[in-house]
Amino acid sequence: MKLITHWIDGKPYDGPVERRGPVYDPATGRMTAEVAFADRDVVDQAVAAAAKAFASWREVPLTRRQQILFSFRELVVQHKMDLARLLTAEHGKTLDDAAGEVQRGLEVIEFACNIAHLLKGDYSEQVSGGVDTYTIRQPLGVVAGITPFNFPAMVPMWMYPIAIACGNTFVLKPSEKDPSTSQLAAELLAEAGLPDGVFNVVHGDKEAVDALLAHPDVAAVSFVGSTPIARYIYETGTRNGKRVQALGGAKNHMVVLPDADMDLAADAAVSAGYGSAGERCMAISVVVTVGDAADRLLPKMTDRIAELKVGPGTEPGVQMGPLVTQQHLDKVLSYVEAGEQEGAVLVADGRTLTVPGHEEGFFLGPTLFDRVTPEMKIYRDEIFGPVLSTVRVDHYEDAIRLINDNPYGNGTAVFTNDGGAARKFQHEIEVGMVGINVPIPVPLSFYSFGGWKDSIFGTHAIYGPEGVHFYTRQKVIISRWPDPIHRGVDLGFPQHG
Ligand code: NAD
């Protein structure tokens, strides 16, 4: 059985592997590889390599750092489909969707290739007699990234290109469920000319994460994953004196007003609800219909659901692949059962799906509930599968209140043709990323990505300008060059210029 191992100090790790975990092809249900699980000693080796590399990497001129990232960008373009194929083989999403994921990661690499202007400081001349003040932004040191299974290429790329461009060195702990894209990324970074130790990968589970959180030489941690783990990472990391940004889970609502273009809304809800089998943190999981909108929207959605092609992500024409593991499939199935028991109306039942020749794959067809209420478990919890809930409300105010009362605040959308209604939504809604007739409002790389409330812990959103701020710290310099006027000793704060 193939063993996927760590990447430390510019090469694959070849030391002893005490613990390992399975990697599956979700379309067949078969185990295809094992992944090494790092213990504290392996994490120590990775952090030591990163700490050693930091001393010289921070001295590498900014323009040279950008050039290396540009070479990496070229290699990722060349290997885009290789990354996508690895991703589909371990995650299950369609090849087309996987290529889209790599593309969105590439955009952050491209942003990092041109990061110099965001590292510029401020300068104020003559703030006092002969005194100037200016700021510079400096890297933090060794930073760690801990990432989820659902975007194994893109989410790490939200972090390390920016961290490295800013002069930090990086230790990535990717999801143990789909580890291979990180290995290829490490090889491509080395081929691009990145010095050994600047980018390291340790695979594993809680043990590796805890070792990173406790390590005195890790200055900062970027985390993306579920809310309970995000909270844990934030609390533990900050208690240990680290700078932490921890992005959590989501329950994204899409409001459909009675005046909306119902064909547009039905296309959007089905695409955003079932794309990547609902395993996206920005997936729509609740459609909130106002007034009589549901009666016109739901028939259009069920027509579209009936046409969706579900199967292995590598097969041409397939629109939705399997879930990532049997364990995750079982969890999602338990929610479908809970929804039925709690009295929601099952409009489309994905459990009836069979994929011929792939009976052992982790498949669930698109599932749609109507008449879901906020007390139900399927409304309250993040399901993270192809299960959409419809909540019917009478008034627009009810829809806004429902969303604002929800503990999550990652993404949301409103579908309407009324500009005033849209403006009210963007003004009043307590969610970090808002779509107006756009179901998945993921910001491009030159903005930053981040939710509100329980969807984020820490003050910085990820990538874009906020990423640069997260991965650097500001130094203020107040400078005076010797002049002939010696003012003598003065123990007070200056009161005059
Ligand atoms: P997860 O929280 O289970 O795992 C994320 C990472 O944390 C993995 O690397 C995992 O190995 C590690 N981990 C898991 N349990 C841990 C523990 N007890 N202690 C320490 N580390 C632990 O998340 P997942 O299932 O891989 O990914 C899906 C979740 O990620 C969903 O909740 C989704 O909404 C969220 N997500 C959020 C965003 C965002 O930007 N807000 C983006 C993508 C995914």
Residues whose N, C-alpha, C, O or C-beta is under 5 A from the ligand:
A	BS01	NAD	I146 T147 P148 F149 N150 K173 P174 S175 E176 G204 D205 K206 V209 V224 G225 S226 T227 I229 L247 G248 G249 A250 C281 S455
